[in-house]
Structure formats: structure tokens, C-alpha cells
Amino acid sequence: RCLTHLFCFSFLVNGLMTLGFAGARQQTVLCNESLMLEKLPACGKSFEEMMKKVDSKKWCNLTEFIMYYDNFTQCTEREANNASCFWPNPLAEGFITGIHKQFFSNCTSEKVHWEDPPDEILITLILIPVMLTCAMITLVVWCSKRSDIL
């Protein structure tokens, strides 16, 4: 009996992915999780070496290291497949999450920090509507006093 739904799903998918349907004789190849966990750190080490080429201030800008991240992803997928495991799987995801925490933990979405514009612009933006309002009031009062001519 399965202990958790995730384990059951993982076992089922892994079994289906590794089951050979080519011939009459079917063999089931089970995921070698220990081999996968042994090989994944090499992917992380390679990614770490590549990320040393990128200024740490630019680690939150994906365009700066997208090729390195793609190589890292392909490496983890290749190592999972070499261990007869499907990818992504919970163990590989845990490893990838650890790499994310190591390199991208400071890349949270920042709240927008609103600032006032410079004083010259602020004064202009305030004075224009005030002056227009005064001019309209003056025009209305002047026209109402001269209604006998209009």
C-alpha cells in the first residue's frame, strides 16, 4: 500500500516511463535514486563555476546567465535519465531548489518605491491646475458682470 499520494504518483510515473514495450519480453528498470543523487552535485558544481563568470549583482537578471542555467537544467535531466529516473522528480526538484536558494535567494520581487518628482516638476504640476482654475473663475465672474453686453 502506498504511503503518500506523491510517492504513489512518483512510483507509477517512474514505472511507466521506464517500462519497455518494444518486445514481447518486458523489463522494468527502476530508478536508481542513489546514483542520481550522487551525480547531480556535479551539475551544481558546473553551474557554480559558470556563475562565477557573472557579477553577483546581476544574478537576478536571467538574461545574464540563461545559457548557464539551460546547461544546468540539461545536466540534471541527463543525470536523472542516466539513473533511469524520470525528470523532474521530487529528489531532483529538491536539488534544484537548493541551487536556487544558493544563487537566487535575494531575487525576490521588490515592492515599487514611489518617490516625489523633483521640486521644479512638482511645483509646475501643482501650479498649472491652480492657475487654470483661477483663470476660469476670473473669466466666469467677468462674463457674469458683463451679461448686459452679451
Buried (B, 14 or more C-beta within 10 A) or exposed (E): EEEEEEEEEBEEEBBEBBEEEEEEEEEEBEBBBEBBBEBBBEBBEBBBEBBEEBEEEEBBEEEBBEEBBEBBBEBBBEBBBEBBBBBBBEBBEEBBEEBEEEBEEEEEEEEEEEEEEEEEEEEEEEEEEEEEEEEEEEEEEEEEEEEEEE
